[in-house]
């Protein structure tokens, strides 16, 4: 009787999966392969690799793809993608030069002129710009729906679009409001409306909670997208993106990436490999801090409202979605300061430990003003419709001592209400 090999956890596999040290002089960690091109053993081998790379011939699972050119593949890139696939239990993963490169390449690979992309709101400002101002130039139309729209209404909207609907794009939790979308429910709608001739895909931006606290592929999504700059990178020193999914959906995206040149460079791949080793412990530590901070903010009389999953009304539909599809609440806390834009700005100008900067997911805590920064290209009336108010602040919680962070936030909140900083002791 043959025993089955043990199935290791993702955090364990991040130390070794996809890498043979003895192919690199015994180096314990993957080296950086800065080469642009790779040598073929024969002309026939080179021909075969190009057929697979350009999608001219389907590669079977037992056939090994060789190295060609670093715009197509690179040892570091391949190891990185094998490890990314582990987290989402995906058949295939692809890495990109940025999160927007991942989003753009994935959507372009699965749409054509005349198609419609249905998407949830709010989404990251760059995504909104792509959907509203760039895709229509290529004949791809877009329609939006609020993140909290009932599933029956989402389905009615999708049916109304008919054969033109190509994919549904979700961002859950939504940036910056933390609104949750029923990924399983929307994915089910896409599958229900698909036919033999028309497959409607579901894409999910999983940057806020994934891949540790949310698994969209297991909920029925077709493609999961990340800004790898955020938690996957985790140190605010790299710009990158990623996407995971089934092989049949991912391979066309890989071909587009090859032609569009939207892959990451070798050093970026190396930095991400470093970061994946600590992904789980970083995200768990940040979540623990965020929970404490969210509770502190909710109890503060200078905070009007806090948006964080564990603080949802236990009887609400949002909380039911959270319990069904998430295993953790993440480290993004959005909250409305008492007052308006002026009070929000005074708060942002007063923080000391928290850094006033966009982005999120790094080891350091970051605060920003979505309405005038990350989501400033969204029209003001649209911002308000989806909960992006002028007194809303987004906080990405880091790994600092949580008591120190609360001390910093307490002082800044007090300063937010002070119209005369000199009398408050500010130099």
C-alpha atoms as one frame of an Amber mdcrd trajectory, in Angstrom:
protein
   0.000   0.000   0.000   1.456   3.351  -1.114   0.977   6.270   1.251  -0.068
   9.635  -0.161   2.411  12.490   0.221   1.361  15.038   2.835  -0.560  18.076
   1.633   1.276  21.078   3.014  -0.218  24.480   3.801   0.423  27.437   1.470
   2.618  29.217   4.024   4.835  26.120   4.165   5.043  25.765   0.394   6.174
  29.376   0.007   9.624  28.311   1.203  10.284  25.736  -1.504   7.478  25.142
  -4.003   8.504  25.266  -7.662  12.220  25.646  -6.978  15.074  23.126  -7.169
  18.178  24.554  -5.444  20.455  22.190  -7.348  19.507  23.794 -10.666  21.043
  26.990  -9.259  24.326  25.852  -7.714  22.560  24.856  -4.477  21.344  28.382
  -3.686  18.821  28.123  -0.835  16.753  30.926  -2.333  15.961  31.475  -6.020
  18.530  33.803  -7.587  17.601  36.725  -9.823  17.807  35.737 -13.496  18.513
  39.032 -15.238  18.995  37.455 -18.655  16.793  38.557 -21.539  17.034  35.391
 -23.623  17.557  31.656 -23.108  19.398  29.060 -25.222  17.485  26.215 -26.885
  18.899  22.691 -27.021  17.662  22.322 -30.604  15.722  24.165 -33.304  12.853
  21.713 -32.838  12.677  22.559 -29.128  12.561  26.285 -29.874   9.781  25.756
 -32.414   7.710  23.794 -29.914   8.111  26.340 -27.136   6.920  29.151 -29.395
   3.842  27.177 -30.439   2.866  26.864 -26.803   3.799  30.431 -25.908   1.677
  32.011 -28.633  -1.261  29.673 -28.193  -0.723  28.049 -31.580  -0.827  24.624
 -29.986  -2.250  23.509 -26.646   0.289  22.225 -24.145  -0.737  19.148 -22.187
  -0.268  19.097 -18.432   2.564  16.575 -18.622   4.491  18.665 -21.152   7.071
  21.054 -19.703   7.279  24.565 -21.071  10.856  25.711 -21.609  12.423  29.125
 -21.254  12.429  31.427 -24.282  12.748  35.144 -23.550  11.999  37.118 -20.411
   9.001  38.870 -21.954   7.438  35.409 -22.152   8.919  33.573 -19.182  11.772
  33.672 -16.716  12.774  31.263 -13.906  11.838  33.748 -11.199   8.543  34.550
 -12.880   7.646  30.871 -13.201   8.468  30.083  -9.565   6.458  33.116  -8.451
   3.423  32.068 -10.482   3.512  28.504  -9.209   3.461  29.830  -5.656   0.691
  32.332  -6.381  -1.442  29.496  -7.753  -0.996  27.591  -4.494  -2.742  30.273
  -2.444  -5.907  30.258  -4.549  -5.741  26.521  -5.376  -5.729  27.644  -9.005
  -4.684  25.729 -12.080  -2.695  28.699 -13.336  -1.410  32.069 -12.171   0.074
  35.002 -14.056   2.043  37.953 -12.711   2.082  41.486 -14.117   3.963  44.767
 -13.925   1.134  46.341 -11.877  -2.358  45.679 -10.636  -3.770  47.811 -13.442
  -1.732  45.799 -15.947  -3.366  42.649 -14.586  -6.859  44.137 -14.795  -6.385
  45.628 -18.257  -4.735  42.562 -19.786  -7.310  40.163 -18.325 -10.306  42.196
 -19.499  -8.879  42.839 -22.971  -8.160  39.136 -23.432 -11.793  38.205 -22.845
 -13.707  41.027 -24.529 -14.181  42.328 -28.049 -15.941  45.284 -29.706 -19.662
  45.102 -29.033 -19.261  43.384 -25.653 -20.438  44.835 -22.349 -18.665  44.608
 -19.004 -20.993  44.785 -15.993 -19.169  45.945 -12.875 -19.812  46.694  -9.203
 -19.357  50.117  -7.644 -17.400  51.546  -6.006 -14.157  50.265  -7.463 -10.608
  51.574  -7.346 -10.330  54.857  -9.250  -7.889  53.471 -11.824 -10.265  50.609
 -12.577 -13.143  53.049 -12.960 -11.077  55.130 -15.387 -10.305  52.043 -17.486
 -13.937  50.939 -17.555 -15.471  54.325 -18.299 -12.899  56.128 -20.417 -10.618
  53.608 -22.119 -12.565  50.441 -22.912 -15.327  52.349 -24.797 -12.649  53.604
 -27.219 -12.210  49.958 -28.241 -15.943  49.388 -28.642 -16.352  47.717 -25.243
 -19.221  49.225 -23.278 -19.594  49.150 -19.491 -22.483  49.268 -17.023 -22.259
  49.580 -13.246 -24.379  48.472 -10.313 -24.058  49.289  -6.590 -22.208  46.732
  -4.488 -25.265  46.234  -2.260 -27.749  45.720  -5.094 -29.974  42.657  -4.438
 -29.015  39.611  -6.490 -32.387  39.514  -8.243 -31.791  43.032  -9.527 -28.247
  42.167 -10.637 -29.629  39.201 -12.560 -32.341  41.344 -14.168 -29.710  43.857
 -15.243 -27.523  41.087 -16.665 -30.468  39.569 -18.566 -31.331  42.941 -20.042
 -27.843  43.167 -21.554 -28.494  39.923 -23.417 -25.862  38.424 -25.679 -23.619
  41.481 -25.371 -22.679  40.708 -21.751 -19.156  39.241 -21.722 -18.071  39.448
 -18.100 -19.025  40.677 -14.656 -16.286  42.476 -12.742 -16.462  42.611  -8.947
 -14.376  44.265  -6.261 -15.113  42.807  -2.842 -14.637  44.273  -0.319 -15.149
  47.447  -2.314 -12.500  50.159  -2.200 -12.795  52.285  -0.044 -16.148  51.510
   1.620 -15.567  47.838   2.479 -18.958  46.956   0.957 -19.182  43.222   0.301
 -20.589  41.503  -2.762 -22.031  37.992  -2.815 -19.373  36.454  -5.060 -21.018
  33.033  -5.132 -24.383  34.591  -5.990 -23.068  36.757  -8.826 -20.939  33.887
 -10.185 -24.045  31.723 -10.208 -25.893  34.363 -12.232 -23.063  34.459 -14.785
 -23.145  30.676 -15.154 -26.940  30.589 -15.373 -26.974  33.105 -18.225 -24.075
  31.478 -20.101 -24.750  29.301 -23.115 -22.688  26.889 -25.200 -21.864  29.797
 -27.512 -21.488  32.531 -24.916 -19.675  32.092 -21.622 -20.064  34.973 -19.187
 -17.021  35.222 -16.932 -16.784  36.558 -13.388 -13.644  38.494 -12.404 -12.984
  39.434  -8.769 -10.487  41.976  -7.464  -9.410  40.208  -4.274  -6.752  42.703
  -3.168  -8.265  43.648   0.210  -8.700  40.160   1.701  -6.887  37.735  -0.538
  -5.476  35.332  -0.827  -5.483  34.565   2.917  -9.004  35.585   4.009 -11.084
  35.121   0.830 -11.045  32.520  -1.974 -13.185  33.702  -4.926 -12.335  30.707
  -7.135 -13.878  28.414  -4.538 -16.975  30.647  -4.665 -17.375  30.186  -8.421
 -15.380  33.103  -9.846 -13.382  32.514 -13.032 -10.477  34.937 -12.513  -9.080
  36.443  -9.317  -7.065  39.645  -9.679  -4.637  41.290  -7.260  -2.664  44.429
  -6.963   0.426  42.542  -5.808   1.827  45.918  -4.756  -0.387  45.597  -1.690
  -0.427  42.578   0.647   1.346  40.168  -1.692   4.308  42.566  -1.808   3.621
  43.938   1.627   6.604  46.268   2.040   5.698  49.253  -0.180   8.785  48.629
  -2.318   7.373  46.953  -5.416   4.713  47.604  -8.083   3.119  44.425  -9.429
  -0.104  42.580 -10.200  -1.353  39.016 -10.389  -4.252  36.931 -11.644  -5.256
  33.327 -10.992  -7.836  30.977 -12.437  -8.492  27.881 -14.489  -6.115  27.079
 -17.291  -8.628  27.566 -20.110  -9.440  31.109 -18.922  -5.893  32.106 -17.997
  -4.079  30.961 -21.135  -5.625  33.648 -23.402  -4.632  36.242 -20.793  -1.086
  34.876 -20.902  -0.964  35.317 -24.674  -2.126  38.927 -24.343   0.471  39.551
 -21.644   3.181  38.279 -23.982   2.141  40.645 -26.760   1.310  43.641 -24.542
   4.528  43.234 -22.557   2.812  43.643 -19.205   4.879  41.116 -17.244   6.983
  42.029 -14.163  10.749  42.328 -14.342  13.046  39.718 -12.701  13.833  41.843
  -9.646  10.129  42.438  -8.997   9.549  38.683  -9.134  12.344  38.154  -6.627
  10.904  40.739  -4.243   7.485  39.095  -4.419   8.977  35.662  -3.737  10.560
  37.140  -0.614   7.256  38.621   0.473   5.118  35.532  -0.065   7.077  33.764
   2.670   5.623  36.106   5.305   2.240  36.827   3.699   0.068  34.936   6.175
   1.742  36.153   9.349   1.743  39.760   8.094  -1.926  39.721   7.159  -2.921
  38.078  10.441  -0.949  40.623  12.481  -2.387  43.530  10.495  -5.920  42.177
  10.904  -5.496  41.882  14.671  -4.374  45.524  14.816  -7.205  46.625  12.539
  -9.819  44.968  14.723  -8.582  46.867  17.771  -8.451  50.144  15.872 -11.910
  49.688  14.347 -13.385  49.132  17.805 -11.537  52.183  19.127 -12.829  54.374
  16.293 -16.390  53.114  16.648 -16.400  54.199  20.295 -14.850  57.633  19.617
 -17.221  60.608  19.713 -15.359  62.362  16.882 -16.012  59.477  14.467 -19.438
  59.335  12.829 -19.261  55.902  11.228 -16.777  53.039  10.823 -16.765  50.647
   7.879 -15.183  47.335   8.872 -16.596  43.827   8.330 -16.740  42.649  11.958
 -18.669  45.790  12.958 -21.527  45.072  10.569 -25.037  44.598  11.953 -25.256
  40.834  12.716 -28.769  40.795  11.224 -27.763  42.486   7.978 -27.295  40.950
   4.551 -23.763  42.363   4.476 -22.829  40.455   7.612 -24.327  37.260   6.203
 -22.136  37.621   3.113 -19.089  38.237   5.294 -19.695  35.103   7.335 -20.326
  32.997   4.229 -17.349  33.948   2.090 -14.617  35.431   4.293 -12.383  33.818
   6.903 -11.001  37.132   8.135 -11.800  40.835   8.148  -8.561  42.227   6.709
  -6.746  45.411   7.678  -8.563  48.218   5.843 -10.607  50.441   8.126 -12.581
  53.278   6.530 -14.314  55.835   8.717 -16.086  59.156   8.571 -14.720  61.905
  10.804 -17.144  64.273  12.486 -17.327  67.250  10.169 -16.553  67.645   6.491
 -13.501  67.842   4.224 -11.714  70.444   6.369 -11.878  68.215   9.449 -10.715
  65.203   7.434  -7.752  67.162   6.107  -6.810  68.429   9.567  -6.825  64.819
  10.776  -4.638  63.688   7.860  -2.203  66.530   8.428  -1.924  65.695  12.122
  -1.038  61.996  12.039   2.554  61.165  12.959   3.018  57.390  13.022   0.505
  56.752  10.266   1.858  57.990   6.961  -0.245  60.227   4.726   0.062  58.268
   1.498  -1.997  56.241  -0.942  -1.667  52.498  -1.487  -2.294  49.906   1.196
  -1.202  46.531   2.513   2.321  47.504   3.549   3.855  46.843   6.938   3.457
  50.546   7.773   0.076  52.166   8.430  -1.162  54.528   5.707  -4.032  57.026
   5.680  -5.547  58.857   2.735  -8.614  60.814   1.569 -10.363  58.756  -1.142
 -12.596  61.534  -2.479  -9.653  63.792  -3.384  -6.948  61.162  -3.908  -7.439
  57.528  -4.977 -11.002  58.056  -6.233 -10.703  61.677  -7.378 -11.370  60.816
 -11.037 -14.869  59.601 -10.113 -17.484  62.344 -10.489 -18.513  63.903  -7.135
 -22.181  62.890  -7.444 -21.127  59.323  -8.237 -18.783  59.334  -5.244 -21.621
  60.305  -2.935 -23.987  57.769  -4.448 -21.593  54.973  -3.513 -20.577  56.222
  -0.089 -17.372  58.131  -0.818 -18.046  61.212   1.280 -15.850  64.245   1.833
 -15.199  63.256   5.461 -14.290  59.632   4.654 -10.754  58.491   5.503  -9.236
  55.160   4.504  -6.733  53.614   6.906  -4.506  50.699   5.917  -3.344  49.236
   9.223   0.245  48.041   9.509   2.186  45.930  11.985   3.233  48.666  14.412
   2.349  48.386  18.088  -1.400  48.889  18.112  -1.366  51.013  21.277   1.049
  53.417  19.610  -1.233  53.649  16.580  -4.251  54.368  18.764  -2.300  57.115
  20.544  -1.467  58.664  17.164  -5.065  58.433  15.941  -6.406  59.902  19.198
  -4.223  63.001  18.890  -5.066  63.439  15.208  -8.800  63.148  15.844  -8.577
  65.874  18.459  -6.665  68.065  15.997  -9.346  67.480  13.345 -11.774  69.630
  15.284  -9.289  72.412  16.066  -9.567  75.359  13.685  -6.659  77.146  15.381
  -3.653  74.755  15.402  -1.501  77.271  17.300  -3.812  77.264  20.333  -3.703
  73.448  20.263   0.051  73.508  20.683   0.991  72.735  17.086   4.178  74.532
  15.977
